[in-house]
Structure formats: structure tokens, C-alpha cells
Amino acid sequence: MNLYFQKLPNFMKLKFLLLGIVLSVSSAYAQDYFPKNDGVKTENTNYTVFKNARIHVDPKTIIENGMFAIQNGKITAVGKKVSIPENSIVVDLAGKEVYPSFIDLYSSFGIGKPKRVEGGNGPQYDANREGFYWNDHIRPETNAVAHFKYDAGDASKLLEAGFGAVNTHVPDGIVRGSGMLVALTPNVSEGDRILNDRSAQYLSFDKSVLSRQSYPTSLMGATALLRQTYIDASWYEKGNAKNKDLALEALNKNKNLVQIFATDNLLNEFRADKVGDEFGIQYVLLGSGKEYQRLDKVKSSNATYIVPLKFPAAFDVEDPYLTKHLGLEEMREWNQAPANLAMLEKQEIAFTITTHDIDPAKDFKSNLVKAMEFGLTKEAALAALTTIPARTLGQEGKIGTIKEGAWANFLITSGDFFDKETTLFENWVQGEKKVLNSMNVTDITGKYDLELDGNTYLLAITGEPTKPNAEVTLDDTKIGSKLSVSENWMNLLISSPDTTKTEYIRLVAKVPANSKNISGKAILPNGKETRFQANMKDSEKAEENEDSKTKSDSAPRELIAVTYPNVAYGFKERPKQQDVLFKNATVWTSEDEGVLENTDVLVKDGKIVKIGTDLSAGRAQVIDATGKHLTAGIIDEHSHIAASDINEAGHNSSAEVTMEDVVDPTDINIYRNLAGGVTTIQLLHGSANPIGGRSAILKLKWGAPADELIFEQAPPFIKFALGENVKQSNWSGNRFPQTRMGVEQVFIDYFSRAKAYEKEKQAAGENFRKDLEMETLVEILNGERFISSHSYIQSEINMLMNVAEMFDFNINTFTHILEGYKVADKMKEHGVGASTFSDWWAYKYEVNDAIPYNAAIMNEVGLTVAINSDDAEMSRRLNQEAAKSVKYGGMSEEDAWKMVTINPAKLLHVDNLVGSIKTGKQADLVLWNEHPLSIYSIPEKTMIEGVVYFDKDRDLELRKEIQKERSSLVSQMLKEKNSGVKTQPVKKKEKQHVHCDLLEAVK
Amino acid sequence: MKKLNLYIGLLSLLFCGNSFAQQTPAPEQAEAISIVGATAHIGNGEVIENSLIILEDGKITEIIAADLTKRQYPGKQIDATGKHVYPGIIAPNTTLGLVEIASVKATEDQDEMGDMLPNVRSLIAYNTESKIVESMRPNGVLLGQVVPRGGLISGTSSIVQFDAWNWEDATVKADDGLHINWPDSFRRGRWWRGEDPGLKPNKEYTEEIQKLSDFFASSKAYLNGNRNDQNLPFLAMEKVFSGDKKVFVHANGEKEILDIIQFKKDNELSSVVIVGGYDALAIASELKDAEIPVLVNRPHSTPNNAYEDYDQPYKLAKLLHDAGVMVGLESSGQMERMNTRNLPFYAGTVAAFGMDKEDALSLITSNNARILGIDSDYGTLEKGKSATLFISEGDALDMRSNILSHAFIDGREISLETHQTELWKRYSKKYSEQESE
């Protein structure tokens, strides 16, 4: 049958194919119940038997010279030898290999990305839908199958790449509903293609584009929403709701499906996995391709990863001025990313490969080959494309394998699929053949004597039989030529031997299989037709010409070692705790002991164990601190560094969100803060709403993953905010409150509701709906969570204290608190602390009366006062900011120093652990070259719990290494460009410099 | 509360009966003033211990080591033993007096509409009653260049002193400089148009420079003609070509600065200043050869790129200075007006990262004066120069000891009170009275 196809022109072939499909779709076992009005019944229960193939049954099993039979779209037998039923068509696959067709777990095939809704002024707070969950971005009721339409164009690209089935879904929303497993079979009905109409549930952190509903505006909002949705679904399932909620019903219905969580960056992968762990769900994660940057965490997630096969192109670094703007991170990603899959394999992490975000026809094979050049093995690649996705979807034995009973989804190749030069001939899906390259091309490679028009040329044909190259010489002179072979016909164009003319001779010949000689018709430049004869000189293959070889762009380059984090100044190996004796330092204790001259401090097991003179080091490393000053690490009560997001502005209260969900341990500002002596920060939510989000209190352990940055013993905090930002004064807003009067009402309302909630909860027992926002507010009411409130003017400061007193709790900290000096007496009475800027003012109306004497006055009145930054620049020199109170208000130096150490520790209720140099406390220490409050002072070492995270000498070393690394990467990229590989223009990712107090961050 | 009480007592002695309005400008210097015993930081790298400084008719008429002279100390004597005297700090490239509260549009007069506005003059909008301006003085920042923002050519700046009834009285040098915002060869993606917000090559870079060159050429041609048709922007360029108006070009990139050097040559500009200069170090020798000084942006900034040295902004001024470039410090950026009072600490930070302290001081005094073209009168403590200086309890570059007892502008002893010190005193008094009740 194949032979027939070879000889037919394309349009005829298509007709035959169509016919073939009509003949074969019906099943021998299932009864057909569709009426038929286009002809007579034409059932085809023939077998196709393939023989002499090298069959890859699965990644671990190969049958040499094997046979297999298919019928009705399924494989009926596989083995060394299988019996050939009478009604069989036999296909000889001698010299060819057979693989199971591939499976893509993350696809929107046949669906595409929904279009964003247009229009609307200002934020929309309510949902569009009724009868569904209150938030439009939770869409579990979406069924891919209702949106699916087979896309022949995309299908053919996927088939060309070797895929036979994809798991597709509607890529929209946080909960995206059920996806479907679909075979890519051309020319059958949807009913035949759908392998499973509810194959998985998809999720992400991204909002739906089909609704303008504002909440969530942030990553931590999306995370909190997902948590609340799970809680609500299980409450709803128990029949506790009065209303019908089709979304929650759908979510409950989808509970037992495979849950696939789509992310686009490494940090979000871990964040998703964490939410899953909280609810006993193991997500399958769509990864980012950057898993290699934190393999230990990837491994411990236990998730199966769906890994994109997209590698960054080299940057065009020819212009040195532009190159200066190129981040080391991006350069490294280019260098390292192709090794991602190999590293995942080495760590034995289960992964599948997706064509998500690439053109499967153009990029899949070449990228896969690239991954292999970087160490991915064939076996692992095949598993990632067949058995692992099949297993993940519970379709083992049905797809992804050549096995009796499995769908007849398989590839026929000219050799090892993963070799660059191998040709993929056919991709069969459900027993339907898709011919990609004809497999019966005659191999005409070799050396010939070409007799033509009285001349004897030398013709050398090299390369793949399907894509041969010709070189023609006449008397040692190279003659221009162009060769193409299609089906069994050869067309050769050669330049006329008369080199003074631009004329061509056209040769055409039929080349039947196994023919040694080629003869056909030649058309001379003058239009005369003649015969030509080419006789193969010997059986020896012509040697491939160097020039005709396509140059390999990806000769494995020298890989840059991954660092922790994988950015400039990261650690090649995570730093270790060391026992250290600081000898002969001036010690600023931040305690009643004050400043101790010529004092030793011994650090052991991460703790300060001894302070005194002439201490013996024991096994501890001795650091000569003569002439130097040792202090406790600086604590910044108000920071926005090390965060992927700051504001959840979608509601006027967002107590359910937590900054712990969005910690970014790769932020260079962590390192820079360490270089400024900062060891602990409170990562605060922004000030977009009166009730903000929960804080993350962090230790700046550079190189550690996000969860290890969290200061575990610190009690929980939440950010509140007052004034211009929450009433949306500096931009147009339509959310309550719009005045300070309204702000009070928001607090009274929420705390009243929280009180009622707690009461109801005690009464209701098990059937109670847990509300994460209310739970947080109840913690505040019960004194289990502390408030740090952004505040400026005296009226609102008094107001918030009054509200707190009304509900019988205390405000813990006023942050910013620029008019604190006006109500310091009231604050003292209430028992609240203050964390303020040293000298910021005049940036908006409510800071008109802000004065740099604020800290000094509040300190004199007896409040616990801290100096904070709210700014990644200021935070790295908080010592200077504290020192400003010596100038403004005449504060003593010891008091000033306490404002950045023990006082913020007290405000954060961690003063029993950090904030001073005291025996038993955690060894969070900074060694300064001189008086820490002096403008001339520079930290030389910054240590957290006995681990040195910043060392000035190491920093100097790293600068040199970074310079070396950059120039080596630049040469690598130049080399890549010169080899003709496409590059991308230099781009620089911009990280927003965040203050909770600047409008752009609030918006 | 003891210490607070002491301070209140001290304060009420010094400044009794001040109301809560803006500070009243000081009258002309009526009698000679002799400052005796201070360490005088000349501003050009030199120091005179135990100095005698005599101020007469608004000028410094003597500055000498006290033990080198036997002359009588004329006029009012200030015993400054153990204290330090500095020339008034000069703040280039500020928007002081043009904006009061950044978020209140009505208080904003810094950015006129239009692209080519050499004719727009900051001086006439300068608000001498600004509360932010007066807050400069207790830190020793006594003079400033007031600069319009926005556009390709933002407008014309002027230099003022910070103790005056009105802008005419405040003027130190009217229309001193033309300000150009040099286009960036890189541009942030316009995210509101759905572009990736990262930095990308600016395709219009050459076109924008051409626009500038065309404008310079056109104004030159116009000025050479009969000028019958009035063209205010072209007319405002006259002083640029005559060399009476310096050209301040705000730029940071290496490529941009090289293009500016060429621009200076092409347009035969006698005096060009780079403002910003983040990447200037790589082409320091070119800048030196072209005699282009750099006003380095405030050192209290974060590096532009994660891979750069964490202390890059701290040390840039020093490295440029070491390479032979004339360097000053300016304070523009986020919250620039109120932050300008931190100029002495910017210089202090440069000193922390390796510069000699007196050299660091010159970054904000003599160098800034030279760069702005007011060095014949300001920027150093030298005989014959304006008596614009201040006395500090200690090292003025360190915030712990930048505590002023006296400040003079043209010999006038100015108030060191501000809106902020008044609120401080008022509320300190409230608490000390509560205490004594």
C-alpha cells in the first residue's frame, strides 16, 4: 500500500488517506449506532502488521527485529514474532525503529488562550457570575471539553514533533477546571479522539482574563484565595451552605483528578507545592526550566514536574555599552538552562517534557537534542515523553508504550529518534497514519561518474537520503549544483561548464529503490533534451564535505556553577556555622552594660556563649577585632526587600494574605543589606488597605531557600495602614473608605465581625466555615497577633488606639508614625511602640509636620522607638539613620544604637533571641571597622546564628570572579553568534524599587 | 527627661519668642565678626587649626592660624574653640523652592510642558518661603542651583542662596545653566502598552539626539540672522553660545557621555557639565581631556545592576576624582528636595569608602562652586570671598557632629530655626511641662 502512495501526487495521496480513514474507524467489537447517509456501510477490520522493526516498547525495553500488529486503532500483538492474520497488510520496517508517540501534559491545544475582557473604569470589586463562587478567578466548573475544537494546524505541528496525545485545558484563572486527554488523530470525529474528557484539574496563580474582578491583585492574594477556596469546598461538601455554588460543587467533583499546577518561575513552583502540602494535595507542577537552580527543593517537593523545553537564546553582546546592562543572572541562565533536564535526571526527579511556549515543529527536536548534548540520556528523555506522562494521568499501558491493548500511537524513524540526523517518517495515532517524511526514499548517496553531453562529471551525493547534498566537479573544477529528491524522483540543477555564461542544465530522473545507476533526461541551456547516465563508482560512501555540515551551535559549553542563590554574589556552597572568638573588640551590647572596651565575644553553635576578657578560643576560629567594633545585627522593622509582591489591594481588608507566601530569597538587596549590617527584617505588606496582610519576619540568610529565611520563633504580625494611601487620596479610587472617618469604620466593622465570628465558631462546632481573614482578626483580638500600623498624623493615631481599646487589645507598633511626637503621651499610655524614619518628610500632604526630632521626643517620653527604612537603599545604612537622632534631638549614642537593634527586637517580640550582645542570644553579629554610628563606619563581617553571610574580603574576591565570569560568558555568546545562531537583544529585567509609601507601589 | 529639659532651656535661651511662620531673613552684616579658635576646613583640601576668621561687609577679610597673628579681633567675637568652620555647602541640580509637597499638584512648579524650553526660567518660580528650603540651613546647606525638570531641554536654572525675602534677593547667579536631559540609549518597556517593562535598546536614541543638534543649529542660525520674528527659545540660547550659560547635560551611560563629548565639540560649547554620570568612570580620561566635570548623583543609591559592587555608588565620586575628573555631588532622585539637606552625609559616605575627608568636603563646596561657576565668591574659606559659612560642633560630614551653632550667608547671620525645630520645641515643651506637673 505504501508503494502506491509513493507514486501518487500529493492531492491524490490526500484522497487516499481520507478513504483509508473512513475504512478503518469502525470497531470490530463495539456496535456502530450512527445513521449513515453518504453511502454503504464500509467497516474495515483489517490488521496492519509491522515487521523487522527495532521496537522501543518502553524506555527500558527494546525488541530487535520485532513485529507488532494493529487493528481498530489499537495494538493487538507485539513480539519477536507475531502471527499474521489473513486480512493483514504487512509493512516491512527493516532498518527502522518504532517508538511510542509522545504525550504532552500541559497544553491548550484546540482551545487557545481566552481573550481578556475589555472596558470598565476603575477597579471592579464584585464578581460577574451568580450561582458560582464569590470570586471569578475560581473556575473549577470550566470543562475543557466544552471549549475544545480540533485544530488541524496545531495538530500537524505536534504530530511532526512526534506527539500522539496531549492533555489540554482552558489556560485561564486560578482554578481552571478539568482538562481533557485528546489524541491528535487527524480526520476522525472528536468522539474518537477524546481519550479522557476529565483527565486532570488545572490551577495557577494567575487571574482569569474573563473577569475584571480586582481581588486578588497579588501573588499572596491568589495564594490566600486558593486556601480559602479549598476550605470552603470542604465546608460546602458537608451541606452547610444555604446557597447553590456551582464552582465549589465542581471543585469537589474534580477533587480526585490529577491536579496540575501551572507556574512560570521557580519560586512559584515551591509556593504551589506548599499550598498543596497544606491541603494534602500533591500537585503535578508545570515548571519554569530553572529547576536546576534549587534541585534539593525540587527533589523534596516530591512533585512530578512538567518541564518546558525552552532555552534562552544567547544575548547579542557585541555592543559593550549595551552589554553592561545585561544581568549576570540572565547570562548564566543562557549558559545553564540547557542542562536543566540532565540535572533533574541525575537527581532522579520525575519529570515530563512539554512543548508549552515553544513551536513544537520548529523547536522541539532541536531543543531536545540540545538537552542531550548537555547530558540528558535517551532513556530518560523517552520516559519523560511517554511512560511518565502516561503514568501521571493514570493511562499506563494505554498510551506511551508499544504494548498489546494500547492505543496504536507510535512513531517510525530512520534510526535513533534522539540523534540529530534521524528522520521521523510516520506518526501513527489511533492506528491512523500521518506521513511526515516518506520512508521509501531511495538512498542515492555515493560517488558517480556522470556522463552528460559529452562530458564526464564527478558527482558526489552525501547526507541523509531524504535530504541529500550534491557536489559536482568537472576536471577538478567545482560546478555549482542543486539537488533535490522527492518520492523516487531526482532533480539536479548544475551550472553550465561554460563558465562565461550564467546558464544551467536541468537533470531529472526516476530513481527506483536499490538502483546502482541513475539515468534520465537532461535539458541543456539551449533547450535541447538529451539523456544522461550516472554510474556509481564503488560502494564506498562519499565522504561528507566539511562545508556542507550544519555547524553545531551547542557544542556543550563550559557550564557555570550554580550558586545559592543563582545570582551575583551567591554562594557556591551554602556557608556553614562556625565557632568564632572575636578578640579584643569594642562591644556595643545594646544592654545596660553599654559599650565594653577590649572585650572578647565567643560564639558557639550559633549562640553567644561568653562575653569577657581574655577568653580562650578552644576550637573556635579567632578573629582579631582590635580597633574594631562588634554589635548585634541591625533589625529593620519596616522592609519590603526579599519579596515577590507587596500589596494586595483588591479588598479593603486582606488579613488572609501573608508575606510569608511571597518571600524572594534571590533578591540582591538581601546581600546588600547584609553588607550594611542588617540581619533581621520585618517584611511588611504594603499600605494599600486599612487591614493589610500578615508579615514575614526574616533572617537574611543569603543562599537559603525562602522557607529557611523565616524567623520561626518570631510571633505573628500584621500590617495595618491609615491615611492617604488607604483612602486613595493620591489617585482616583472607588473603594470604601475615602476619608479618615471611613477608615475608623472599616476597623470597627471588621473587629465587630471578628468578635461575632469567634462567638459563632464556638457555638457552631464542626460545621463552621473557617474564614482565614476572620481567623487572623480573632488572633489580633486575642493578643496572639501583633499589629504594625502605617500611620502619619495624630488624629488617626489616636483613632486606632481608641478602636483597639474599644475591642480590648493593644496596637503593638506604629510604623512611620511621623506625628508620633504629637501624641507620644497618649501612645505611652496605650503601650504602643514606634518605628519611624529618621528624616523623611514633605513627599505628601500628611507628612507636612514630620520632623527629624520625632524619634528623640518619643524616646524621651519613654516609648520603645526604632528607626526603620521602608527602602532598600536606606536599609543598608540604618546605622547612619540612627545616628541622625544624635544630631536631631541630642539623643545619646547608646540610645541611638538601640533604635536599630534591641528596640526593634522588642517591637517584634524577639528581644529574648536577638537585638543585643548577651550570653545565650543568637549570634547575629556585625563587625565594623569603626564606631558603628560614625558615617565612616563599614561592616566587615555580618553573621547570623554563627554563619558568616557577608565578609568584606570574600566580597572583594567575588567581584573579581564575577568580572571573570562575565567576560567568559561574553566570549561564549560571541562564539555562538559567530557560529550563526540567532541571538536576542540585550534586555534588562527591572525590579521595582518598592516603598509602601510611594504611590506607584500602592497602586 | 532631664536631658530634654536641658535642651529646652538651652533652646529657649537661644531662640526666644519665635513665631511659627517662616524664618525672617537676616539683615545685612552691620559689624565685623571674628570667629576664633575653630578648625577651619577651607574646602579645597586645606585645614587651619585654631583659626581666626574675620567677616566684614559680607566678605571674609581674614583667615589665618590664630597664633600667626597678633592683630585685634574686630567686632563681635565668636569663640569657636573645639568647633569646626566650613564654607556653606552648595547643592547643585535641586528643585528646591519649585515643589513643596510632591503629591499635591498645586504645589508643583518644576516641569513645564514642551520638549525644548531653554526660555523657561526656574528663578521666577523659586519660593523663598519654602519650608523645605529653610530645612537645609541647619545642616550647612546654604546655596543651591534651582533646576527645572522634564523635556529634552528642561529650561534654565539659577543659583540662589537660602535666606531671602524674595527670589530677586535670593539670586546668586541668574540663568546660570541650560539643562538637557540626554536621551537614554536604553529605555524601559511601556508596560501600559503591553510591552515587557524591562530595559531595552531605545530605537529613537539617534533621532532624539538629532532633534537636539537640529535645535542647536537652528537657534545658532536664528541668532545670526536679523531676528525680526521673535523666537523665545532661540533667543534663550544666545548666552549658551556666548559661553555665559553653562550646559548641564543629565546623563548616566558610557555611550551617552561619549556622544555628549562629541556634541560639545560639534557645537563648540565652552562649558559642559555631566549630571549623574553613573558610568562615567570607564571614560574618565576622555572627560578629563574634554574638561567636562561630573556632578555625581547622590551616593546614597543602590547599584543599577545586581552584579555591580555593592559600594559602587558610595565610591564613584572618589574613583572619578582619582582619575583626574573634576567632581561634585548632587542630590537628585527620589524625595530629592527634602533629602538635599543630607549632602554633607553624602560626602561623608564617599569618605567612608576611601576618599580623604577634606577632598570629600570639596565635593560639596569648592568643586560644586567651580562647576557652577560661582567659585570666585563661594565654595572656600578664602580671603575676599563671600562670608558664607557655618560653625559646627564637630565634623560636619558626620551626622552625629553636624550640629550648627552659627551660619552666615554673605556675612548675614541667619536663623537656624525651621518649621521643624519649632514643632520640636513646642512638643518638647508640652512633655516637659507634663513632667513637671
Interface residues (C-beta under 8 A of the other chain):
Chain A: Y321 L322 K324 H325 G327 L328 E329 V567 A568 Y569 I668 N669 Y671 R672 A675 E724 S729 N730 Y821 K822 A824 D825 D839 W840 W841 A842 Y843 K844 Y845 N848 D849 I851 P852 Y853 I857 E860 V861 A872 E873 M874 R876 R877 Q880 A883 K884 V886 K887 Y888 G889 G890 S892 E893 L933 S934 I935 Y936 S937 I938 D955 R959 I962 R966 P985 V986 K987 K988 K989 E990 H993 L998 L999
Chain B: M1 K3 L4 Y7 E100 I101 A102 S103 V104 K131 I132 S185 F186 R188 D196 P197 G198 L199 K200 P201 G253 E254 K255 D279 H300 S301 T302 P303 N304 N305 A306 Y307 D309 Y310 D311 Q334 M335 R337 M338 R341 N342 F345 G348 T349 A351 A352 F353 L397 D398 M399 R400 S401 N402 I403 Q420 T421 L423 W424 Y427 S428 Y431 Q434
